[in-house]
């Protein structure tokens, strides 16, 4: 007899394949906007060559405690995702947090030989917002998670930007997009670090990572982090008109009042999925410059409505969200029904990472030490199809009070799956707070959960590590800490090859291209570094 789990496994074996995407070129479709002017609807749309079938709508007993409401705002007959192909896999760059729907940070970093140094190529200074808010002054630079986006624009898009007149003489094919704590979105020439276009003000500090629509329809999705001004919510910027064209303001139906959006949205099929810190997962229909709400999921567990600060990862039509009460929930993205629940026990801000191993999808994620009296942080591997625990490893740590402010221990960083000679490992940073505010870099064995090696960092780290392979498939890792240090690490041995003091505070995670990385720091500085 075939049970649900075996059926899932059969589906996975059918669906695991390399799906290629092709550029269709600049489309000639036009749509009439609210102004009455005719605007191109899509630019360099990515078209899938293969259509995948969804995973089944099976609900496991663990999900029975998830008391939920699903509000359908759009056409119920159009709820099914029209194509489950990963739109980010062949997109020309890194267009969302940790690059794609799996959140694996598979940026394709490359180095030659054995690198031994980190060189600063350029430094860009953002504006600074000195507005005093109820939550402090946020100045500029980038915060957590704050990853830049990297894009290599096709010629058809470049022509449209140049006709608009928003570009500077520094505009080029390779562009970095920075969402800053200053409340501005910046566009930088990847090679020079100079502004390639005029920046766009979104009025409030941005802490999370934006997303660029992988169909290249011009939509840039940005979430406010701190309510310095109203409105406060989530935004769509149309890069072809170079302006904010859609604001999703406070949702009065939400079960939690905090309306920030630190999560980096995902485009899957014709929909955009955006988790909010107001306890709601939103599903939007996408058009050029605008989103239309299709449906939304609100939930409570044991009477509480937690917020979602981490980014969702996805496998076909299954989405995986983590919240600040330690819940890991699998959701069927076709109808927003919970599939399974796993309770890790404490606040989860790190983004879950999905990895395909032996034809099956698995999740990796760690929690913080937020609750008083808890003395360990947990890092876990789950079967992504049913939520069953494969292994769990706990690390000693604690929450500490410094100048009347608490600092949680545990995992803020999102994990980095090893590749090449480190394909059996998965790496991450952990805040220990056992000797002041100390941190640790850790390599777990993917099969067993055993710690293969670890070493102390000079200070605690929220930033997520990134990887590079050389021509011998040897893996090297770059990571930063909140004291502004960057570490270059030999992935297989754990040896620190090079450590240098660069920024003031690397809370943000880097984006990678070639042998380089771009990463922002608290204060007002963005750095491009090269691994040599």
JOZIRA-V638637 format. One line per field, one symbol per residue. ss: DSSP state (H for helix, E for strand, - for the rest). phi: phi as a letter, one per 40 degrees, with the letter a starting at -180 (. if undefined). psi: psi as a letter, one per 40 degrees, with the letter a starting at -180 (. if undefined). Layout:
BEGIN
ss->???
phi->???
psi->???
END
This chain:
BEGIN
ss->---HHHHHHHHHHHH-----EEEEEE---EEE-----EEE---EEEEE------------HHHHHEEEEEEE---HHH--------------EE--------------EE-------EEEEEEEE--EE---E--E--EEE-------EEEE--HHHHHHHHHH--E------EEEEEE----EEEEEE-----E-E--EE---------EE------EEEEE----------EEEEE----EEEEEE-----------------EEE--EEEEE----EEEEEEEE--EEEEEEEEEEEE--E--------EEE--EEEEE----EEEEEE----EEEEEEE---------EEEEE--EEEEEEE-EE------EEEEEEEE-----EEEEEEEE---EEE--EEE-EE-----EE--HHH--EEEEEEE-------EEEEEEE-----EEEEEEE--------EEEE-----EEEEEE----EEEEEE-----EEEEEE---------EEE--EEEEE-EE-EEEEEEE-
phi->.ccccccdccccccccacbcbbccgccbcbbccccgccbccbbbccbccbbbccccccbcdccccccbbbccbbcccbccccaccccccbccibbacggaccfcfccgcbbbgbcbabbccabbbccbbcccbcbhbbfagbbccfccbbbbccdccddcccccgccbcccaccbbbbbbccgbbbbbcccbgcccaccbcbgbdbbcbcbbdccfcgcbbbbcbbccabcbibbbbcccbfacbabbcdcccccbccbcbccccbcbgcbbbbcbccgbbbbbcbbcgabbccaabbabbfgbbccbbcccbabfcbbbbbbcbgcbbcbcccbgcccabbbchadbbcccbbbcbfgbcbbbabbcbbccgcbabbbbbbcccbgcccaabbbcaacbbbfgbcbccgbccccbccbfcbccbbbabbccfcbgbcbacbbccccbgcccaaacccacbbcccbbbbcccgcbbbbabbcbgcbbbbcccbgcccabacbbcacccccbbagcbababbchabbbbbbcb
psi->hhidddddddddddehihhiiiheihieiiihadeeihihdicghhhidihiiiiighhiddedeghihhhhdahdefdhhdhehheedeigaheihfdadefefgefhiihahieihhhdihhhiihhehhiefahebaaiahdfhiihhghiddddddddddeeiieehidhihhhhieeeihihihdddeiheihihhediihdahihhheefeehhhihidhgdiiihbiihhheeefihehhhahheeiehehfigeihihhhbeihhhiieefhhihiihiheiihhdiihiiihfeigiihdiihiihbehihiiieeehhhhhhedeehhdihhhdeihhdihihhhhhfeihiihiiiigdhheheiihhihihedeehhdihhihhaihihhfehihiaahdiiihhiibefeeihiiihhdfdgbgiiihhhihdddeihdiiiiidiihdiiiiiiiaeefhhiihiiieeeihhhhhdddehhdhhihcadhgdiiiiihbeiihiiiibehhhhiih.
END
